[in-house]
Structures are given as C-alpha cells and as structure tokens.
Amino acid sequence: MNREIISLKNLSKSYNIAGKPFYALKEINLSFGEGEFTGIVGPSGSGKTTLLNIIGSLDSPSGGEAIVLEKNISSLNHSESARLRNYNIGFIFQVFNLLPVYTVYENVEFALLLQNFSQDERKKLVLQALKWVGLENHKDKKPDKLSGGESQRVAIARAIVKKPKILLADEPTANLDAENAHSILKTMKKINKELGTTFIFSTHDEKVMKYLNRTIILKDGNIEKETKK
C-alpha cells in the first residue's frame, strides 16, 4: 500500500434510539493509502455512509479513533474540521447539490472561494477541472439546462477543482443510467491516476464495483469481507 493517509482503529459509532444504543459501526479497523480507488460496499443501513461521514469529518466516532491526514477527527473543533474539508477532502453525492442560480463555472468556482486564490488562479483551476470532465464548453449554462450525466460531471469538477488528497463519493451513480454511470466512472478513474487522489466510494452498484481496486463489504456495521484486484 502507498503511504497511509487514513487510519481507523477500533472505530465505533452509536446512536441513542429509544433509550438504547444502536451501533452503526462496530470496532472497524481499516487503513487507506495514497491513490487508492476503493469502495465501501453494502446494503442500505450497513454503515457505509456513516463511515464516509467520519472520514470526511462531517461526523465523529463514538469510540476508537479516526486519523485522517494526521488529524484525529475526534479532537477537531468546528473550524478545524471545516479547514480539513475545505483544503483536503472533496465530496460527491448521489444528489448533485448544484446551486440553480449559478452557472456551471460559478458552481465549480464556489469550492475555491474559501481559499486564498486570486481570481486568475481560480479561473485557471476551474477551467482545468471542467476540461477534466469534458464540460469546458458548458461553463456558462445553468444547471436546469444540463442532463443528469452532465450535472454529475459538474459535481465531480466541483469536488476535484481544489485537487484534494481524498475524494469521498456517496452512491455517485445512483441517479444515472448505465451509459452515464460508466462514463462518470471512467472519468473518476482517469482523475485518480492523474492526480493521485484517494477515491473512497459508498455503493451497492455493481457497475461501480467493476472499477474498484479494493472492495470492503460492510454488513450491520461490521467488515464482512475485503477483496483486492
């Protein structure tokens, strides 16, 4: 494995439901290296989205520890978590979450506004990201003029424009037909190779699984099986 950038040790996550603890994750031990293309696979309710949220510092573990880029997620305050996400982690969701009043260019640029880039630097990065996903000629369109596949490409461009070390994709092909899903996955694979970004998917889509180099199967909050190509 390449240099380790994520380490999960005895990681647990529980919620209080009707006065009793419900464990979404149970003593998970995993590590991820630079440049991986990995999937967390399992049915709805298996804990895979919870796991991604903790890695992305959107949530904290109830027990154990999650070390991401040498940061202990449990010890980060709100601003430290936000900084980790803003500079180092990209997110792609099954819902595109594009801002309808902004153009494609502006939606992608939005991810850079919290960083100290000049306008010229932002323009260079945005156009580069749109070129990666084949949408440089769509930069002035609004989201309502895009197809589902094009909207997901914008979401990918927004996630990669800051060249994050980690990209977390939660069911990114759920709302796409087979042709668009394969096209999106090929784009992600290309970006993974060119940038060395670590991709971690949450999925139960067999189309996604064919592209993965490593598959981790979750069931009821436990790691059931792991395979590598």
Disulfide bonds with the S-S distance in Angstrom:
none
